[in-house]
Amino acid sequence: MVDPSIWDKEIDVPEDVICYVDDNVSSSSWPMQAKANQDTLPTTVAKFYQISHPGAESRVLQGDAGKGMVSGEFASMFTLYNIMPDITAKPIAWGTYASNPNIHFFLCSFHEMTNEVPDVEVFPAKIAELHTKGVSPNGKFGFSVVNYNGRLPQNTVWCDTWEESFSRNLKHTLELEEAAQGYSEEMKRLSDAVITKVIPRLLRPLETEGRQIQPRLVHGDLWDGNVSKDTTTNSLIIFDAAAIYAHNEYELAPWRPTRHKIGKLHMDAYHKHFPISAPKEDFDDRNTLYCIRFNMCCSAMYPGNLRFRNLVMEEMRALVEKFPEGYKGWAKQRALPPQDQEQTT
């Protein structure tokens, strides 16, 4: 954060500083660019969250959310920048207006960016490099602070296993989605089956029979809206992160939907640098599972729009039907010891 001792002093904003104002915290996209001076190349960007909803309780809640969004983004970008400064927008500071406690800001380096699809060779290679270098500092899955996908907080509690970490995060996202879209008996049935059957079946084998996965630093929301190319240096730039130490394949969830510009070609190129985790035959189903969480966030972001909920339910239904016996059935097929056949509930 910026030194609080200078917050009550007026400062001259340099002409090479650019400001974004985002007064709609329901939007998950990066704000539009606007130059402060057309004759000067901006070098810094400020991202603001201004909360002006009626009602004192609502203002406090939304204000706290805005503060969490910028502090979480700073922590995420700071961690990424320390590992991969060549592709990460440099975080500078975050804070709150002394004159208005409902306005919070995040400051980072400015980059003039293109709208091009990330290169199918360079981009995956750089992300694989991030995952290779970014190893959890305590050997656990999670993150040091709560951060946000759009306006939605993640469950970033440190966990010993990836199965527990992902389960916690998915359950939390399910709660947010239900709050946004309302209760659905079918959604509840499918969600319970995913938690108790599908997750243990697809994630526990990653850490069974002597296999292990290391918690890797991931951007956490790496769809094509959060990556671009610097027009001056022609280099890759990632931003708007919700970092977490996770199974590296979790990063590939937003590369699955056909609506996105980053897709299967990028995924195949990524695996040239970071091989698919064993059991390899489960990869596509794991990718579907991770994508369910990504699409569920999208559903929670847009109350009243059931497009993403319907998509999530279709994906859930397919996995639940494919793995009715969960991990227990898989373990029996492989004649694993009884203690390894216990089912998560």
N, C-alpha and C positions, 0 to 999 in steps of 0.2 A: 504494500500500500504506500501511497504518498505520505511523507512526513506530516502528521496532523498539525504540527506547530505552524505550518504555512497555509493551512486551509482558510484562515480568516483574513488573509491578505489578498488584495487584487493582483492579478498577474496579466501581463500582456500576452495574448495568444499569438504565437508566431504565424506568419503567413503560410508557412509550410506545414502547419498542423491542420488536419482535416477532422471534422466531427460528424458522427452519425447520430441521429436521434431515433430510437425505436420506441414509439408510444403504444405499441401493440404487442404485449409480451406473449400473446397466443401464437405469434408467428415464430417459426423455427428457422427461417431463412436469414442469411447474412444481410444486413441493411444495404440499401442502394448507396452507390458512391456519389459524393458531391464535393467538388473541389472548392477550397476556400479562396484560392487565387489561381486563375487560369494560366498565369504566367510563371507560376512556381510549382515545381513538382513536389507534392506532399510527401513527407517522410514519416508522419505519425498519424494514426487514426484513433479516434476516441469513440467508443460505443456506449450509448447511454440507454438506460431503462427508466422511463418516467411513468409513474403509476398515478392515475387520477380517477380511479373508480369511486363512486359515491359510497358513503357509509364508513364510519371510523374503523370498524372491525375489518371490513374488506380492504381498506387502505393499508392497515397494518399487515395483514396477511400478504397482500400483493407486494407491499414494499419489502417485506422479509424475503419473498420469493425472488424479487429483482436483485436484492443484495446477494442472495445465494447464487444466483445465476452468474453474476460478474465475478464473485470470489471463486466460485468453482471453475469458471472458464480460465481465470488467471492461473490457478493451481494446475489445471490440466495443461495449458499451453506452456507454462514454466517447466513442467516435467518433460514434455515433449521437446522443447527447445534445448534443454540440457543434453538430450540424447541425440537429436537430429537438427542442429541449428541451421543446416543448409536448406531444409525444406519447410521450416516452421516459422510462421509470422512471430516476430520477437515480442513477448509480452513485456510491458513497461510498468503498469500499475493498475490498481483498482481502488475504488473508494466511494464515498457518499458525499453529496453536497452538504456543506455546513448550513447553507441557507434553506435547504429543502431535503429533509430526511427520506423523501420518497423518490429521489433521483439518485441513481447509482451509475457508476461508469467503469468501463474497462478500456485501458489504453494499450495499443500495440503498434508495431511498425506498419507503415502503409505500403501497399504494393499495388501498382496499376496492373489489373489482371485481365486475362482474356476469357472468353466463354468456350474455349476449346475442350474437347474430351481429353482427359489425361492420356498421355502416351502409353500404349499397350505394353511396352517393354520397360521404359524408365520408371514409370509410376509403381508398378508391382515390385520391381527390384528395390526401390527405395523403402517401400512399406515393409518388405521382408527384412531389410537392413534394420529398420526401426524395431521390429519384433525380435530380431536376433540380439541387438544391443540392449534393449530395454527389459531387463530382468528385475523382478520384484525385489525390493531392498530387504524384505523380511521373509521371503519365501512363501508368502501368502497371496491369495487372490482377493482383490478389492482395491480400495484407494484411500488416501489419507484424509480426504474431505468428501462431503457430499457434493456432487456436481449434477449438471442438468442436461437432459436431451431436450432441446427447445426449452419449454417452461416446466418440464417434468423432472422432479428430482429422482436420481438413481439410488438404489440401495448399494452402498459401497463398503459395507461392513467387511472387515478382514476375515477371511475364511481359510481353513486348512485345505479344503478340497474345492475343485472347480464345480463339482456337482452341487455342493451346498451354496456356493457363491451365485451360480446361475439361478438356482431354485429361488433363493431369496429375492434376487433382482426381478425374476419373472413374476413371482407372487405379488411383489410391490407394484409392478406395472399393471397386473390384472386388476388390482384394487383401484388404481388411477383410471383405468379404462372403464370399469364398471361405474365409477363416480361420474364419468363424462357421458356415457351412453346408456346407463340404466341397467337394471338386473335382467338377465336372460337365463332361463332354466337350462337351455341347451349349451350356452356358453359355460355355465357353472359345471355341467356334467363333463364337458370336454376338457375344461381347465383342470378339474380334479384328476382326470385320467392322465393328462400330460404331466402333472406334478408327480403322481404316484407311480406311473408306469413308464411313460416315454422318457422322461429325464433320466431316471436311473438306468434304463436300457441303453440309452445312447451316450451318456456321459460317464457312467461308472466304469465301463470297459476301458476308457482312456487311462484309468489308474488301477487296473486289475491285472493279474497274472504277470506281475513284475513291471508293467508299463507305468511310466510317469510322464506328466507334462509339466513344464515350468510355467509359472505365471508370467506372461509377457505384457509389456506396455502396449496398449492399443489406443488409437485415437478415440474410438468409441462411437463415432457417428460419421463414418467416412463414406458418405455418398457423394455424387458428383457436384452437389451444391456446396460442399465444404472443401473442395480442392480445386486449384486453378494453376495458371502459369503466369509468372511475372513477365510483363511485356518488355521490360528493360533488360533483364538478365536471361530471359527465356528459361528460367528455372522453375521447378515445381514448388508450389506453396500450399500447405495445409493450414486450416484454421477452424475456429468454432468447435473445439474439441470437448468431449465428455470422457476424459481418459479413465482407464481402469486397467489393472493388471488382471488379465484374463487368459483363457485359451486363445492362442493367436488366431484360430479359425473364426472366432467370434467377430473379428474385424470384417470378415467377408460377407456378413449377413446382408448389408445393403447393396451388395454386388449381385444378388440373386434376382430381385424384381426386374422384369423386362421394361418397366417404366423408367429405369435409370440408364444413364449413358455408360456407366462402368458396369461391365458384365462378365460373361463367361470367359472371354478372351483374356481379360485382365486376371481372372482367377487362375486360369491355366498357366499364365506367365508367372504369377506369384509362386505357384508350386514348383517352378523350376529352381527357385531360390530357397523356399521353405517347404519341405516335403509334407505331404498329407500325413496327419497323425494316424497311428494304428488304434483300432482296426480301420484300415483304409476303406473297406466295403461299407462302412457306416457314414462316410464323409457326406454324401448328398443328403442323407436324412438329418445329420447334425446341422448342416447348412440350413435346411428347412426349419429346424427347431430354433436356431438362432434368428432366422428371418421372422419367425412368429413373434418374437419379442420386439424386433424392429418395427414390424407392421402394427403391433399392438400399441406402441408409442404413437404411431401416426393416427390410430383410431382415437386415442385419448386426447390428442391435440385438437380434434375437430368434432365437438359434441354435435349430435344430430345427423352427422354424415356417417352412414353405416357401411360405406364402401370397404373400409379397411377391416371393420369387424367381420363382415361376411368373408373377406379374404382370409383372415386369421382362422375363422371357424372351419373353413374348407381345408386349410393346411393342417389344423389340429385333427380334424376328422380322419384325414389320410394317415397320419402317424398313429393315432389311437387304434385304428383298424389294422394297421400293419404290425403293431406290437401289443396285442391284447394281454400277453402274459408278462410284459415288462422285462426287467432284468432277471427275474427268477427263472423265466423260461429260457433265456439265453444261457444262464449259468448251468441249468440242468443239461442242456444240449452239450455243453463243454465238460460235464462231469466235474464241476468245481466243488470244493468242500462245502458242507452245509452252511457254515458261518458266512461264506461268501455269496450265499443265495438269498440272504435276508433282503426283504423289499422295503424301500423307503416309503414312509407314509407321511 
